[in-house]
């Protein structure tokens, strides 16, 4: 389910390896979520990158229009992050005031494959730039991830929840809200009840529609709906009850999803059920149960 942008079911979330560019410093402390932030001094930037950074970063300005002649926004992002295994392609970008102090470049990036699975935030200062990166669910239009909360602009992003099981089954996701701070992303989802209330209204309609039409993603829509209900009401038992039912299903995709929900919602007997699922003959189910058990120990 995707409520702010188109969601692609059955996609693989890319795992991309990054190396900091020459002259850059990694700051793992500030990255409370996402990858370690990168600080790049102005002296380490290429002339093309310095040209882009010197431009006017403000709402309504097209970031692509600020790049030097013959360059691309993707090439700038490649440089300041230290190129991944494949070159970045900017799916979309905008300037937004995430820090509350100045405008940052916020880009939705295709690092590999077909999908825009990475948010890159670039913050500039008098001494250089700071780069933050956050792995997300597919976000083709970065403006769909910008969520106004009072005087703040937060990142509202969807992240994978259930395991990838190929094209035979859907893949559930769940929204989270992050505040950007000095190259890091702080999860503020617990402070955003109104956001999840809005999501719940849309999720209820979406789940009802997919069930009525018999769409393949109806299982994932139901998972997401019940998790939203439990997010707003921790006493809700709907997610646990669905998980217990699916744990006994002949469908391995449902058993794997049951493991994910049991790890998330817990409840009476959850650990014993997960111990059983950990011995499931289907490797995907066993792996999901093992992951859920590990998450319950943290």
Phi and psi in degrees as GROMACS dihedral restraints (atoms count N, CA, C in turn):
[ dihedral_restraints ]
;  ai    aj    ak    al  type     phi  dphi    fc
    3     4     5     6     1  -135.0    20    10
    4     5     6     7     1   122.4    20    10
    6     7     8     9     1   -98.2    20    10
    7     8     9    10     1   -19.9    20    10
    9    10    11    12     1  -109.8    20    10
   10    11    12    13     1   -18.4    20    10
   12    13    14    15     1  -152.5    20    10
   13    14    15    16     1   170.4    20    10
   15    16    17    18     1   -68.4    20    10
   16    17    18    19     1   131.4    20    10
   18    19    20    21     1  -103.2    20    10
   19    20    21    22     1   132.3    20    10
   21    22    23    24     1  -100.1    20    10
   22    23    24    25     1   115.3    20    10
   24    25    26    27     1   -75.3    20    10
   25    26    27    28     1   150.5    20    10
   27    28    29    30     1    73.7    20    10
   28    29    30    31     1    17.5    20    10
   30    31    32    33     1   -84.8    20    10
   31    32    33    34     1   157.7    20    10
   33    34    35    36     1   -98.7    20    10
   34    35    36    37     1   125.1    20    10
   36    37    38    39     1   -77.1    20    10
   37    38    39    40     1   122.6    20    10
   39    40    41    42     1   -73.4    20    10
   40    41    42    43     1   139.3    20    10
   42    43    44    45     1  -102.7    20    10
   43    44    45    46     1   114.5    20    10
   45    46    47    48     1  -115.8    20    10
   46    47    48    49     1   134.5    20    10
   48    49    50    51     1   -93.0    20    10
   49    50    51    52     1   134.7    20    10
   51    52    53    54     1  -120.1    20    10
   52    53    54    55     1   145.4    20    10
   54    55    56    57     1  -125.8    20    10
   55    56    57    58     1   132.9    20    10
   57    58    59    60     1   -65.2    20    10
   58    59    60    61     1   142.5    20    10
   60    61    62    63     1   -67.3    20    10
   61    62    63    64     1   162.7    20    10
   63    64    65    66     1   -57.6    20    10
   64    65    66    67     1   133.4    20    10
   66    67    68    69     1    87.4    20    10
   67    68    69    70     1    -6.5    20    10
   69    70    71    72     1   -90.5    20    10
   70    71    72    73     1   158.1    20    10
   72    73    74    75     1  -125.5    20    10
   73    74    75    76     1   135.1    20    10
   75    76    77    78     1   -90.3    20    10
   76    77    78    79     1   136.0    20    10
   78    79    80    81     1  -124.4    20    10
   79    80    81    82     1    90.4    20    10
   81    82    83    84     1   -71.7    20    10
   82    83    84    85     1   -22.0    20    10
   84    85    86    87     1   -65.7    20    10
   85    86    87    88     1   -39.1    20    10
   87    88    89    90     1   -78.9    20    10
   88    89    90    91     1   -16.2    20    10
   90    91    92    93     1   -89.2    20    10
   91    92    93    94     1    82.3    20    10
   93    94    95    96     1   -72.2    20    10
   94    95    96    97     1   -21.6    20    10
   96    97    98    99     1  -143.0    20    10
   97    98    99   100     1   155.6    20    10
   99   100   101   102     1    84.5    20    10
  100   101   102   103     1  -164.1    20    10
  102   103   104   105     1   -87.2    20    10
  103   104   105   106     1   161.3    20    10
  105   106   107   108     1   -57.1    20    10
  106   107   108   109     1   139.4    20    10
  108   109   110   111     1   -70.8    20    10
  109   110   111   112     1   159.1    20    10
  111   112   113   114     1  -125.2    20    10
  112   113   114   115     1   131.4    20    10
  114   115   116   117     1  -109.0    20    10
  115   116   117   118     1   125.4    20    10
  117   118   119   120     1  -119.4    20    10
  118   119   120   121     1   114.9    20    10
  120   121   122   123     1   -65.5    20    10
  121   122   123   124     1   149.7    20    10
  123   124   125   126     1   -57.2    20    10
  124   125   126   127     1   -34.5    20    10
  126   127   128   129     1   -65.5    20    10
  127   128   129   130     1   -19.0    20    10
  129   130   131   132     1   -91.4    20    10
  130   131   132   133     1    -6.8    20    10
  132   133   134   135     1   -80.7    20    10
  133   134   135   136     1   144.7    20    10
  135   136   137   138     1   -71.0    20    10
  136   137   138   139     1   163.1    20    10
  138   139   140   141     1   -55.1    20    10
  139   140   141   142     1   -38.5    20    10
  141   142   143   144     1   -66.1    20    10
  142   143   144   145     1   -40.9    20    10
  144   145   146   147     1   -67.9    20    10
  145   146   147   148     1   -40.6    20    10
  147   148   149   150     1   -63.6    20    10
  148   149   150   151     1   -35.4    20    10
  150   151   152   153     1   -61.0    20    10
  151   152   153   154     1   -43.5    20    10
  153   154   155   156     1   -67.5    20    10
  154   155   156   157     1   -44.6    20    10
  156   157   158   159     1   -64.9    20    10
  157   158   159   160     1   -31.6    20    10
  159   160   161   162     1   -75.1    20    10
  160   161   162   163     1   -11.7    20    10
  162   163   164   165     1   -70.3    20    10
  163   164   165   166     1   172.8    20    10
  165   166   167   168     1   -83.9    20    10
  166   167   168   169     1   115.0    20    10
  168   169   170   171     1   -97.6    20    10
  169   170   171   172     1   109.5    20    10
  171   172   173   174     1  -157.7    20    10
  172   173   174   175     1   158.9    20    10
  174   175   176   177     1   -57.6    20    10
  175   176   177   178     1   142.0    20    10
  177   178   179   180     1    87.3    20    10
  178   179   180   181     1   -15.1    20    10
  180   181   182   183     1   -83.8    20    10
  181   182   183   184     1   131.5    20    10
  183   184   185   186     1   -82.1    20    10
  184   185   186   187     1   114.6    20    10
  186   187   188   189     1   -55.7    20    10
  187   188   189   190     1   -36.0    20    10
  189   190   191   192     1   -63.0    20    10
  190   191   192   193     1   -24.6    20    10
  192   193   194   195     1   -77.8    20    10
  193   194   195   196     1    -7.5    20    10
  195   196   197   198     1   -97.7    20    10
  196   197   198   199     1    -9.8    20    10
  198   199   200   201     1   -72.3    20    10
  199   200   201   202     1   153.1    20    10
  201   202   203   204     1   -66.6    20    10
  202   203   204   205     1   155.7    20    10
  204   205   206   207     1   -56.5    20    10
  205   206   207   208     1   133.2    20    10
  207   208   209   210     1    83.7    20    10
  208   209   210   211     1    -3.1    20    10
  210   211   212   213     1  -105.8    20    10
  211   212   213   214     1   172.8    20    10
  213   214   215   216     1  -134.3    20    10
  214   215   216   217     1   161.4    20    10
  216   217   218   219     1   -64.0    20    10
  217   218   219   220     1   -36.3    20    10
  219   220   221   222     1   -61.2    20    10
  220   221   222   223     1   -38.0    20    10
  222   223   224   225     1   -65.5    20    10
  223   224   225   226     1   -37.8    20    10
  225   226   227   228     1   -63.0    20    10
  226   227   228   229     1   -45.3    20    10
  228   229   230   231     1   -65.6    20    10
  229   230   231   232     1   -37.4    20    10
  231   232   233   234     1   -55.6    20    10
  232   233   234   235     1   -46.9    20    10
  234   235   236   237     1   -65.6    20    10
  235   236   237   238     1   -45.9    20    10
  237   238   239   240     1   -80.8    20    10
  238   239   240   241     1   -13.4    20    10
  240   241   242   243     1  -101.8    20    10
  241   242   243   244     1   -12.1    20    10
  243   244   245   246     1    79.1    20    10
  244   245   246   247     1   108.6    20    10
  246   247   248   249     1   -48.1    20    10
  247   248   249   250     1   134.1    20    10
  249   250   251   252     1   -75.7    20    10
  250   251   252   253     1  -169.3    20    10
  252   253   254   255     1   -63.9    20    10
  253   254   255   256     1   -28.4    20    10
  255   256   257   258     1  -130.1    20    10
  256   257   258   259     1   152.8    20    10
  258   259   260   261     1   -65.7    20    10
  259   260   261   262     1   147.0    20    10
  261   262   263   264     1   -73.8    20    10
  262   263   264   265     1   146.8    20    10
  264   265   266   267     1  -128.1    20    10
  265   266   267   268     1   123.7    20    10
  267   268   269   270     1   -77.1    20    10
  268   269   270   271     1   115.7    20    10
  270   271   272   273     1   -71.3    20    10
  271   272   273   274     1   -42.1    20    10
  273   274   275   276     1  -165.2    20    10
  274   275   276   277     1   161.8    20    10
  276   277   278   279     1  -155.7    20    10
  277   278   279   280     1   156.2    20    10
  279   280   281   282     1  -157.3    20    10
  280   281   282   283     1   162.9    20    10
  282   283   284   285     1  -100.8    20    10
  283   284   285   286     1   131.6    20    10
  285   286   287   288     1  -144.3    20    10
  286   287   288   289     1   151.3    20    10
  288   289   290   291     1   -92.6    20    10
  289   290   291   292     1    85.5    20    10
  291   292   293   294     1   -86.1    20    10
  292   293   294   295     1   -33.6    20    10
  294   295   296   297     1   -81.2    20    10
  295   296   297   298     1   -17.6    20    10
  297   298   299   300     1    83.3    20    10
  298   299   300   301     1     1.4    20    10
  300   301   302   303     1  -118.2    20    10
  301   302   303   304     1   -38.4    20    10
  303   304   305   306     1  -152.7    20    10
  304   305   306   307     1   177.9    20    10
  306   307   308   309     1   -93.6    20    10
  307   308   309   310     1   133.9    20    10
  309   310   311   312     1  -109.5    20    10
  310   311   312   313     1   155.9    20    10
  312   313   314   315     1   -81.4    20    10
  313   314   315   316     1   126.1    20    10
  315   316   317   318     1  -119.8    20    10
  316   317   318   319     1   117.1    20    10
  318   319   320   321     1  -123.6    20    10
  319   320   321   322     1   138.5    20    10
  321   322   323   324     1   -95.2    20    10
  322   323   324   325     1   126.6    20    10
  324   325   326   327     1  -124.4    20    10
  325   326   327   328     1   139.4    20    10
  327   328   329   330     1   -99.0    20    10
  328   329   330   331     1   107.5    20    10
  330   331   332   333     1   -90.9    20    10
  331   332   333   334     1   -31.0    20    10
  333   334   335   336     1  -164.3    20    10
  334   335   336   337     1   155.5    20    10
  336   337   338   339     1    74.7    20    10
  337   338   339   340     1  -157.3    20    10
  339   340   341   342     1   -95.7    20    10
  340   341   342   343     1   -12.8    20    10
  342   343   344   345     1  -113.3    20    10
  343   344   345   346     1   155.2    20    10
  345   346   347   348     1   -93.8    20    10
  346   347   348   349     1    84.1    20    10
  348   349   350   351     1  -103.2    20    10
  349   350   351   352     1    14.5    20    10
  351   352   353   354     1  -140.7    20    10
  352   353   354   355     1   133.5    20    10
  354   355   356   357     1  -103.2    20    10
  355   356   357   358     1   126.9    20    10
  357   358   359   360     1  -116.4    20    10
  358   359   360   361     1   127.8    20    10
  360   361   362   363     1  -115.0    20    10
  361   362   363   364     1   126.5    20    10
  363   364   365   366     1  -116.3    20    10
  364   365   366   367     1   122.5    20    10
  366   367   368   369     1  -113.7    20    10
  367   368   369   370     1   130.6    20    10
  369   370   371   372     1  -108.1    20    10
  370   371   372   373     1   153.6    20    10
  372   373   374   375     1  -142.3    20    10
  373   374   375   376     1  -177.3    20    10
  375   376   377   378     1   -69.3    20    10
  376   377   378   379     1   -17.7    20    10
  378   379   380   381     1  -106.7    20    10
  379   380   381   382     1    -8.3    20    10
  381   382   383   384     1   155.7    20    10
  382   383   384   385     1  -146.6    20    10
  384   385   386   387     1  -134.4    20    10
  385   386   387   388     1   156.9    20    10
  387   388   389   390     1  -121.6    20    10
  388   389   390   391     1   135.8    20    10
  390   391   392   393     1  -120.6    20    10
  391   392   393   394     1   129.0    20    10
  393   394   395   396     1  -117.6    20    10
  394   395   396   397     1   144.6    20    10
  396   397   398   399     1  -133.7    20    10
  397   398   399   400     1   135.6    20    10
  399   400   401   402     1  -134.9    20    10
  400   401   402   403     1   121.4    20    10
  402   403   404   405     1   -73.0    20    10
  403   404   405   406     1   132.3    20    10
  405   406   407   408     1  -138.4    20    10
  406   407   408   409     1   177.2    20    10
  408   409   410   411     1   -77.4    20    10
  409   410   411   412     1   166.5    20    10
  411   412   413   414     1   -55.9    20    10
  412   413   414   415     1   120.3    20    10
  414   415   416   417     1  -130.2    20    10
  415   416   417   418     1    87.5    20    10
  417   418   419   420     1   -64.2    20    10
  418   419   420   421     1   -36.2    20    10
  420   421   422   423     1  -113.9    20    10
  421   422   423   424     1   111.5    20    10
  423   424   425   426     1   -63.8    20    10
  424   425   426   427     1   -26.4    20    10
  426   427   428   429     1   -64.4    20    10
  427   428   429   430     1   -23.7    20    10
  429   430   431   432     1   -67.8    20    10
  430   431   432   433     1   -18.9    20    10
  432   433   434   435     1   -94.4    20    10
  433   434   435   436     1    -3.9    20    10
  435   436   437   438     1   -92.0    20    10
  436   437   438   439     1   116.7    20    10
  438   439   440   441     1  -120.5    20    10
  439   440   441   442     1   120.5    20    10
  441   442   443   444     1   -81.8    20    10
  442   443   444   445     1   127.3    20    10
  444   445   446   447     1  -132.9    20    10
  445   446   447   448     1    99.9    20    10
  447   448   449   450     1    64.6    20    10
  448   449   450   451     1  -124.6    20    10
  450   451   452   453     1   -93.5    20    10
  451   452   453   454     1     3.9    20    10
  453   454   455   456     1  -106.6    20    10
  454   455   456   457     1   152.9    20    10
  456   457   458   459     1  -112.4    20    10
  457   458   459   460     1   120.8    20    10
  459   460   461   462     1  -110.5    20    10
  460   461   462   463     1   166.8    20    10
  462   463   464   465     1  -100.2    20    10
  463   464   465   466     1   117.8    20    10
  465   466   467   468     1  -103.5    20    10
  466   467   468   469     1   105.4    20    10
  468   469   470   471     1  -126.9    20    10
  469   470   471   472     1   150.8    20    10
  471   472   473   474     1   -98.3    20    10
  472   473   474   475     1   136.4    20    10
  474   475   476   477     1  -128.4    20    10
  475   476   477   478     1   148.7    20    10
  477   478   479   480     1   -58.0    20    10
  478   479   480   481     1   144.2    20    10
  480   481   482   483     1  -124.0    20    10
  481   482   483   484     1   -59.8    20    10
  483   484   485   486     1   -85.6    20    10
  484   485   486   487     1   159.8    20    10
  486   487   488   489     1   -70.9    20    10
  487   488   489   490     1   154.1    20    10
  489   490   491   492     1   -76.2    20    10
  490   491   492   493     1   128.4    20    10
  492   493   494   495     1  -128.3    20    10
  493   494   495   496     1    29.1    20    10
  495   496   497   498     1    76.1    20    10
  496   497   498   499     1  -169.5    20    10
  498   499   500   501     1   -76.8    20    10
  499   500   501   502     1    -4.3    20    10
  501   502   503   504     1   -75.9    20    10
  502   503   504   505     1   -17.3    20    10
  504   505   506   507     1  -144.6    20    10
  505   506   507   508     1   157.3    20    10
  507   508   509   510     1   -77.5    20    10
  508   509   510   511     1   171.0    20    10
  510   511   512   513     1  -130.1    20    10
  511   512   513   514     1   117.6    20    10
  513   514   515   516     1   -78.2    20    10
  514   515   516   517     1   149.9    20    10
  516   517   518   519     1  -134.8    20    10
  517   518   519   520     1   171.2    20    10
  519   520   521   522     1  -149.7    20    10
  520   521   522   523     1   141.3    20    10
  522   523   524   525     1   -81.9    20    10
  523   524   525   526     1   146.2    20    10
  525   526   527   528     1  -137.1    20    10
  526   527   528   529     1   150.3    20    10
  528   529   530   531     1  -110.1    20    10
  529   530   531   532     1   131.6    20    10
  531   532   533   534     1  -125.5    20    10
  532   533   534   535     1   141.3    20    10
  534   535   536   537     1  -101.9    20    10
  535   536   537   538     1   128.8    20    10
  537   538   539   540     1   -81.7    20    10
  538   539   540   541     1   136.6    20    10
  540   541   542   543     1  -152.9    20    10
  541   542   543   544     1   110.5    20    10
  543   544   545   546     1    50.4    20    10
  544   545   546   547     1    47.5    20    10
  546   547   548   549     1    87.1    20    10
  547   548   549   550     1    -5.9    20    10
  549   550   551   552     1  -112.7    20    10
  550   551   552   553     1   167.3    20    10
  552   553   554   555     1  -127.3    20    10
  553   554   555   556     1   116.2    20    10
  555   556   557   558     1  -100.6    20    10
  556   557   558   559     1   123.2    20    10
  558   559   560   561     1   -71.8    20    10
  559   560   561   562     1   115.3    20    10
  561   562   563   564     1  -115.5    20    10
  562   563   564   565     1    22.6    20    10
  564   565   566   567     1   -57.4    20    10
  565   566   567   568     1   -36.6    20    10
  567   568   569   570     1   -67.1    20    10
  568   569   570   571     1   -14.3    20    10
  570   571   572   573     1   -99.9    20    10
  571   572   573   574     1     9.1    20    10
  573   574   575   576     1  -123.4    20    10
  574   575   576   577     1    56.9    20    10
  576   577   578   579     1   -59.0    20    10
  577   578   579   580     1   -41.1    20    10
  579   580   581   582     1   -63.9    20    10
  580   581   582   583     1   -34.2    20    10
  582   583   584   585     1   -61.3    20    10
  583   584   585   586     1   -47.6    20    10
  585   586   587   588     1   -72.2    20    10
  586   587   588   589     1   -27.4    20    10
  588   589   590   591     1   -64.9    20    10
  589   590   591   592     1   -42.3    20    10
  591   592   593   594     1   -63.1    20    10
  592   593   594   595     1   -42.4    20    10
  594   595   596   597     1   -62.5    20    10
  595   596   597   598     1   -38.2    20    10
  597   598   599   600     1   -63.7    20    10
  598   599   600   601     1   -43.9    20    10
  600   601   602   603     1   -57.8    20    10
  601   602   603   604     1   -45.6    20    10
  603   604   605   606     1   -70.0    20    10
  604   605   606   607     1   -36.7    20    10
  606   607   608   609     1   -66.2    20    10
  607   608   609   610     1   -37.2    20    10
  609   610   611   612     1   -63.1    20    10
  610   611   612   613     1   -42.5    20    10
  612   613   614   615     1   -66.4    20    10
  613   614   615   616     1   -41.9    20    10
  615   616   617   618     1   -65.8    20    10
  616   617   618   619     1   -42.6    20    10
  618   619   620   621     1   -65.7    20    10
  619   620   621   622     1   -41.2    20    10
  621   622   623   624     1   -64.2    20    10
  622   623   624   625     1   -41.1    20    10
  624   625   626   627     1   -66.9    20    10
  625   626   627   628     1   -45.5    20    10
  627   628   629   630     1   -67.2    20    10
  628   629   630   631     1   -34.7    20    10
  630   631   632   633     1   -68.2    20    10
  631   632   633   634     1   -42.6    20    10
  633   634   635   636     1   -65.1    20    10
  634   635   636   637     1   -34.4    20    10
  636   637   638   639     1   -91.9    20    10
  637   638   639   640     1    -3.9    20    10
  639   640   641   642     1    66.0    20    10
  640   641   642   643     1    32.7    20    10
  642   643   644   645     1   -70.3    20    10
  643   644   645   646     1   150.1    20    10
  645   646   647   648     1   -62.2    20    10
  646   647   648   649     1   -27.3    20    10
  648   649   650   651     1   -87.7    20    10
  649   650   651   652     1     9.8    20    10
  651   652   653   654     1   -61.4    20    10
  652   653   654   655     1   -34.7    20    10
  654   655   656   657     1   -61.9    20    10
  655   656   657   658     1   -44.0    20    10
  657   658   659   660     1   -67.9    20    10
  658   659   660   661     1   -38.4    20    10
  660   661   662   663     1   -60.9    20    10
  661   662   663   664     1   -39.2    20    10
  663   664   665   666     1   -68.8    20    10
  664   665   666   667     1   -41.4    20    10
  666   667   668   669     1   -57.2    20    10
  667   668   669   670     1   -48.5    20    10
  669   670   671   672     1   -65.2    20    10
  670   671   672   673     1   -38.0    20    10
  672   673   674   675     1   -62.0    20    10
  673   674   675   676     1   -47.9    20    10
  675   676   677   678     1   -68.9    20    10
  676   677   678   679     1   -32.1    20    10
  678   679   680   681     1   -70.1    20    10
  679   680   681   682     1   -37.0    20    10
  681   682   683   684     1   -62.1    20    10
  682   683   684   685     1   -41.4    20    10
  684   685   686   687     1   -61.5    20    10
  685   686   687   688     1   -42.4    20    10
  687   688   689   690     1   -71.4    20    10
  688   689   690   691     1   -30.0    20    10
  690   691   692   693     1   -62.1    20    10
  691   692   693   694     1   -40.1    20    10
  693   694   695   696     1   -84.0    20    10
  694   695   696   697     1   -26.9    20    10
  696   697   698   699     1  -135.7    20    10
  697   698   699   700     1    92.4    20    10
  699   700   701   702     1   -56.5    20    10
  700   701   702   703     1   -17.9    20    10
  702   703   704   705     1   -84.6    20    10
  703   704   705   706     1    -6.9    20    10
  705   706   707   708     1   -64.4    20    10
  706   707   708   709     1   130.3    20    10
  708   709   710   711     1  -102.6    20    10
  709   710   711   712     1     3.9    20    10
  711   712   713   714     1   -60.7    20    10
  712   713   714   715     1   -42.1    20    10
  714   715   716   717     1   -65.1    20    10
  715   716   717   718     1   -44.4    20    10
  717   718   719   720     1   -62.9    20    10
  718   719   720   721     1   -41.9    20    10
  720   721   722   723     1   -65.4    20    10
  721   722   723   724     1   -41.1    20    10
  723   724   725   726     1   -63.8    20    10
  724   725   726   727     1   -41.2    20    10
  726   727   728   729     1   -62.4    20    10
  727   728   729   730     1   -43.1    20    10
  729   730   731   732     1   -62.7    20    10
  730   731   732   733     1   -40.2    20    10
  732   733   734   735     1   -65.1    20    10
  733   734   735   736     1   -46.6    20    10
  735   736   737   738     1   -72.0    20    10
  736   737   738   739     1   -23.7    20    10
  738   739   740   741     1   -61.7    20    10
  739   740   741   742     1   -22.9    20    10
  741   742   743   744     1  -102.0    20    10
  742   743   744   745     1     7.2    20    10
  744   745   746   747     1   -73.2    20    10
  745   746   747   748     1   146.6    20    10
  747   748   749   750     1   -73.0    20    10
  748   749   750   751     1   -13.0    20    10
  750   751   752   753     1   -84.9    20    10
  751   752   753   754     1   115.2    20    10
  753   754   755   756     1   -62.2    20    10
  754   755   756   757     1   -29.4    20    10
  756   757   758   759     1   -64.0    20    10
  757   758   759   760     1   -39.1    20    10
  759   760   761   762     1   -70.7    20    10
  760   761   762   763     1   -36.9    20    10
  762   763   764   765     1   -65.1    20    10
  763   764   765   766     1   -38.5    20    10
  765   766   767   768     1   -65.2    20    10
  766   767   768   769     1   -40.3    20    10
  768   769   770   771     1   -68.2    20    10
  769   770   771   772     1   -34.3    20    10
  771   772   773   774     1   -60.6    20    10
  772   773   774   775     1   -41.3    20    10
  774   775   776   777     1   -61.5    20    10
  775   776   777   778     1   -42.6    20    10
  777   778   779   780     1   -61.4    20    10
  778   779   780   781     1   -45.7    20    10
  780   781   782   783     1   -67.1    20    10
  781   782   783   784     1   -38.1    20    10
  783   784   785   786     1   -64.1    20    10
  784   785   786   787     1   -39.1    20    10
  786   787   788   789     1   -66.8    20    10
  787   788   789   790     1   -30.4    20    10
  789   790   791   792     1   -81.4    20    10
  790   791   792   793     1   -47.9    20    10
  792   793   794   795     1   -91.7    20    10
  793   794   795   796     1   -25.4    20    10
  795   796   797   798     1    65.3    20    10
  796   797   798   799     1  -138.3    20    10
  798   799   800   801     1   100.3    20    10
  799   800   801   802     1   170.3    20    10
  801   802   803   804     1   -58.4    20    10
  802   803   804   805     1   128.8    20    10
  804   805   806   807     1    79.8    20    10
  805   806   807   808     1     1.1    20    10
  807   808   809   810     1   -61.4    20    10
  808   809   810   811     1   -45.4    20    10
  810   811   812   813     1   -64.7    20    10
  811   812   813   814     1   -40.6    20    10
  813   814   815   816     1   -64.4    20    10
  814   815   816   817     1   -40.5    20    10
  816   817   818   819     1   -63.8    20    10
  817   818   819   820     1   -40.6    20    10
  819   820   821   822     1   -66.4    20    10
  820   821   822   823     1   -35.5    20    10
  822   823   824   825     1   -62.6    20    10
  823   824   825   826     1   -38.0    20    10
  825   826   827   828     1   -67.6    20    10
  826   827   828   829     1   -46.0    20    10
  828   829   830   831     1   -66.0    20    10
  829   830   831   832     1   -25.3    20    10
  831   832   833   834     1   -64.4    20    10
  832   833   834   835     1   -21.3    20    10
  834   835   836   837     1  -100.7    20    10
  835   836   837   838     1    13.6    20    10
  837   838   839   840     1   -61.0    20    10
  838   839   840   841     1   141.3    20    10
  840   841   842   843     1   -65.8    20    10
  841   842   843   844     1   -21.4    20    10
  843   844   845   846     1   -83.1    20    10
  844   845   846   847     1   120.2    20    10
  846   847   848   849     1   -57.0    20    10
  847   848   849   850     1   -37.1    20    10
  849   850   851   852     1   -65.0    20    10
  850   851   852   853     1   -37.0    20    10
  852   853   854   855     1   -69.1    20    10
  853   854   855   856     1   -46.4    20    10
  855   856   857   858     1   -60.2    20    10
  856   857   858   859     1   -41.2    20    10
  858   859   860   861     1   -66.4    20    10
  859   860   861   862     1   -40.6    20    10
  861   862   863   864     1   -63.4    20    10
  862   863   864   865     1   -40.8    20    10
  864   865   866   867     1   -66.5    20    10
  865   866   867   868     1   -41.1    20    10
  867   868   869   870     1   -62.9    20    10
  868   869   870   871     1   -42.3    20    10
  870   871   872   873     1   -63.7    20    10
  871   872   873   874     1   -39.3    20    10
  873   874   875   876     1   -66.0    20    10
  874   875   876   877     1   -40.7    20    10
  876   877   878   879     1   -63.1    20    10
  877   878   879   880     1   -40.7    20    10
  879   880   881   882     1   -64.2    20    10
  880   881   882   883     1   -39.6    20    10
  882   883   884   885     1   -67.5    20    10
  883   884   885   886     1   -30.2    20    10
  885   886   887   888     1   -71.9    20    10
  886   887   888   889     1   -18.0    20    10
  888   889   890   891     1   -86.7    20    10
  889   890   891   892     1    -8.8    20    10
